[in-house]
Amino acid sequence: METERSLSTSARREKEWLSRSPKARSTKSKSRVDEAKELFNELDQVRKRNQKRQTAIEFVASERETKKLLVAKSITKKIGEKVLFNKLDFTLSPGSRIGLIGLNGSGKTTLLKLIADKLTPDSGTIKRADPLKIVYFDQHRRQLPDSMTLKEALSPNSDYIHYHGKTIHVNGWCQRFLFSPDLLQTPIGVLSGGERARIAIAHLMLQPADLLLLDEPTNDLDIPTLEILEESLLEFPGATVLITHDRFMLERVCTTFLALGGPNQTALYASYGQWEASFAKQISPPKPKKEKAEKTKPQKRRLTHQEKKEYQEIEKKIAYHENTLKVLNQELEDPAISQDQKRLTKLCNAIALEETRIEELYLRFLELDQLNH
């Protein structure tokens, strides 16, 4: 699994680099494109070998055939004096998958709670099919207290779970989510963030649903579990409303994007990129009018001596930090680490720091590479 984790981390980064910078496919970077293709092929082979060990995530859908699960008409919501959205309309039907996007504080979680009937709109109506079965994933996972044992979280009523018409013993159920039966009496408060995320998803899978409301379900998930969660959401026949900072998941899973950001900025988009372009126009200052067209184009800035030196060394720096990240991920695979919360927290922080450094180095590489051509 550690090999797959390392390859998946690199593959996701390469996909982002390739999609974000078509210009990077210059002669200078063709070798990197070829290496990326080899990386994707290697990852595909490793995944096939590890397939039996992956977390099995499959939500239970109800048998409802209603065409409209929920209809929101002209809903408005304020927090204090701030209007989050005004006269908002949308419909949720089986198969619809809406991604909620917008800056922090724009009202995404508030809207999710309105849909779940945990809050009421200031005006407008929300009509739900009767009875509508909603499964709500809370980003803070409040429904799972730290004192609850792993067994209580995975099998709250008995030693057996009834799932998809089958009866499964709790030992087999916990192994499905990559837990050893020896941990069943362990309080979930001492487990890692990724382990608790898997528990929360397992908890929700036991509830039949017409509508999945997911508020940051990707937090703390390892990459293999992330990818299986994506596949499960694509196969779920009910409706899904998703909030996540994982752009890859949003673009792959969602069919429609509802952007929030103020009463005059609420709109539906067909793609994340469409919203991103629209948002960029909103925040860009107006360009000053040109008095006269310049006769000659300004010369493109070239690399300074210091930047040339940086450009020559940056790929070595990337390789160094990627190797450091690989070592940290291997350390994370140690089963003993889940019992040492202090060490686990320190290690997770170190991994996050290395990932940030690598991202910054890639962005700098692209900037220098463009100046070099």
Protein Blocks (a to p, Z undefined) as FASTA:
>chain_A
ZZmmmmmmmmmmmmmmmmmmmmlmpfklmmmmmmmmmmmmmmmmmmmmmmmmpccddddd
dfbfbfblbdcehiacdehjbcfbghiacdddehiacddeddehilpmmmmmmmnopacc
fbdcdddddddddddddfklmmlcfklcfklmmmmmbmbdceehiacdfklmmmmnopaf
klmmpcfklpcfklmmmmmmmmmmmpccfbdcdehklgopafklmmmmmmmmmmpmbdcd
dddfblklmmmmpmbdcdeebjklgccdfbfklmmmmmmmmmpccddddfbdcfbdcddd
dddfklmmmmmmmmmmmmmmmmmmmmmmmmmmpmklmmmmklmmmmmmmmmmmmmmmmmm
mmmmmmmmmmmZZ
